[in-house]
């Protein structure tokens, strides 16, 4: 009996060890998933504790600084093996020189990673990500990432801190400009496209680079829309509405993940073991490495969770592998190891992940593989790349209004361009365009003159400053994006504008935000146009001349007055390095606008946060929208619905939706329903339309959104022609996380909506059976 008991105990121990080993492979780089394991282990065996910790250190070069701290003595630290990578350094010559220090002067000759925020292009710059998402064109978005990787790797960069996939429903948050909007389905599709574009199918190729999905997690839900602020939400909301785009990037094979600044369930993300280990590695099988955001470890001190040594140890234990700028790992981990607060296994695991990434990139085979000066001379900011950027920008613009078919304009007569955004090359690329040569971007004035040639006369006046308040204007035109004031008064600028207007047949008003009025640390409580620009626009409207508002913005704005009074509004976001040409292409009809909003535009800031896939209350206003009803969920002073809904965008032509059909009204868990719809171009121009499919789960075990995007197709239809589009819906498309966080599809009825935006009215119904 005793012998039998001992055998059983031994068997139990073996099974337990096997279980632990199998599960540890999910959260570490195991032999099954890491072909470089033996090579990594051989290097690890040679490393001192200082060299191991050094691999986890990511200082900034100092070329570009985005935070509060700066690192110094970089070269000396590299020689001592105390640097694993470097970021914010640009150009093959500089990078080769720094890599040479690591290869020729450090003891183990371990190559460095070189990272940069290649967010929406490199020197050839595409629209800001919010604008890029408005194209709804996944192939094109993927190609923008491929082209960005081509240029960045030609200039020595092998790691980008992109894509940013944070869902945000709050336009007060400046970094809404850096993401793909409010929808989890669309955001997930874009996340996959970007990762595949950057990394390709082989990271050893010289034109691919390591991607980094950020900011993990929930950063876009900062309270009050204030950057770096607290985030607090239920797990069920996390899983259904915010986490899927990160998961999509992981499933697409992203090589690295950046922790967010905010807290999750009361614990800063940088030190959150549930987030970075349990969810990311064990549940999602992520095997790459985790890097902090800029000074993320140090900032945990201000969250109030401990001193520098404690938070550094907590970050490592939580699952952080690389410390960006804080020097917390570099200066405290050895002491924490000696005191038993961390283990050598935790350090080794982080080092393995960093070394593996370097092997994946082929840096051990050739540390200088990204340092080909011929590539740098021939593959960056080429005519071909710029032509593609022009196309992308034109397809990302959203036509918000076009009364009496004012647009497209004719290339004739006299055209007045008026506004502070009309001739500022340095603002065209928008925020987070750190590699762009801002001065080489194409401003609107130049674009108009190029596109119309000698067919029309272009007059220009600045018209106003960006804002009456000079200090506020300076905050919105940082990083070399100033719009210089020349000493003229507001009245003198206005007088010049009205003089130009009087000579013009049509007025193009170039107004909106300057580039740095959105982006990181650019939160706002006022979503209207700056008052000085509103005054200018109203004065132009009073002239009686037709006015086209070309709206520059990095976020949804509350432009109720402008929508009421201005006959045509073209939202161009910040279009990138070929901005002026692309805007002109759309204004004159060389390109028919096809962009659709990926973020809801509110009536006013009081409606925020506002998004299409909200839930009903127990007292919904229902079909009485626009009319106040007491004891219903509505406002006293403004309607519930937004100014422009998610998915909205006009065209110079018109599209008619008809004949929505389902091939079956019942499916089971193995079947699917085919949804078909006829789209007719009933207008006068050839054009592209983004056809959107939404689903409503009529009844659930937990409350469900009024509708959710579940499919879309961007299709080109010639005038007078009809196309039939088909969508497939299966049980998997109907799944959601229930109150137990089980991913389920519940039997019942589902409504399907198809249309041109989230107000889609064509509908049908089917049933998912048990």
Secondary structure by P-SEA (a helix, b strand, c coil): caaaaaaaaaaaaaaaaaaaaaaaaaaccccccccaaaaaaaaaaaccaaaaaaaabbbbccccccccccccaaaaaaaacccccccccccaaaaaaaaaaaacccccbbbbbbbccccccccccccccccccccccaaaaaaaaaaaaaaaaaaccccccccccccccccccccccccccccaaaaaaaaaaaaaaacccccccccbbbbbbccccccccccccccccbbbbcaaaaaccccaaaaaaaaacccbbbbccccccccccccccccccccccccccccbbbbbcccccccccccccccaaaaaaaaaaaccccccccccccccaaaaaaaccccaaaaaaaaaaaaaaaaaacccccccccccccccccccccaaaaaaaaaaaaaacccccccccccccccccbbbbbcccccccccccccccccccccccccaaaaaaaaacccbbbbbbccccccccaaaaaaacccccccccccccaaaaaaaaaaaaaaccbbbbbccccccccccccccccccccaaaaaaaaaaaacccbbbbbcccccccccccccccccbbbbccccccaaaaaaaaaaacccccbbbbcbbbbccccccccccccccccccccccccccccccccccccccccccccccccccbbbbbcccccccccccccbbbbbbbbbbcccccccccbbbbbbbccccccccccccccbbbbbbbcccbbbbbbbbbcccccccccccccccccbbbbbbbbcccccccccccccccc
